[in-house]
């Protein structure tokens, strides 16, 4: 299991912009309304607080700070992951955020912001799992199953880094949301879920020993916000991300959500 120190050390903010760029005045958006869509299914980046029923998380805090820097009003909406990229591409929403990995094939449909976070994937399993301890030993347990959302980075990592490269492999059970994959893990319907270490640590902390992370990292991914191709928001948001990195705001959010916050408390 990752220690808090190890997890935080593995979570890094990518180099976003030269220092000179950060020093420049940020563009103002004159109070315009920007519609931001998310899934609310990827703690601690964004999720519904079980106590208050409010949508909270790292990405909400970061987007609210970006809105302050750029003087725009945020209107949040929700949509499922499998519809999000196309919906943003079609202009139904201005910005998408849900821990979206920056990938070349996705760049064909949407524009990405600069990376705001770098994370590594790990295997999340039940706390009493003893049949396997990493990806290699998991692959040898023929009846062990992986839960994943189709079209996501964890899905492709499961296919190509854990199993045999067959995207129709019956050992992968598909679910509509990340939260549903974790619930299936808890109930024994699947035996592992691949997640970046940040979200996985949140679930482990809330599980009272019911879940754990095993093995080494299975890949590194950079997260970015998505926009319709050619959006005039990309450059201002990039400038705001750089400013929030430079003034320590993003580091403070990392500490708040990945060190200090425990889901379920």
Buried (B, 14 or more C-beta within 10 A) or exposed (E): EBEEEEBBEBBBBBEBBEEEEBEEEBBEBEEEEBBBBBBBBBBBBBBBEEEEEEBBBBBBBBBEBBBEBBBBEBEBEBBEBBEBBEBBBEEBBBBBBBBBBBBEEBEEBBBBBBBBBBBBBBBBBBEEBEEBEBBEEBBEEEEBBBBBBEEBBBBBBBBEBBBEEEEEBEBBBEBBBBBBBBBBBBEEBBBBBBBBBBBBBBBBBBBEEEBBBBBEBBBEBBBBBBBBEEBEBBEBBBBBBBBBBBEEBBEEBBEEBBBEBEBEE
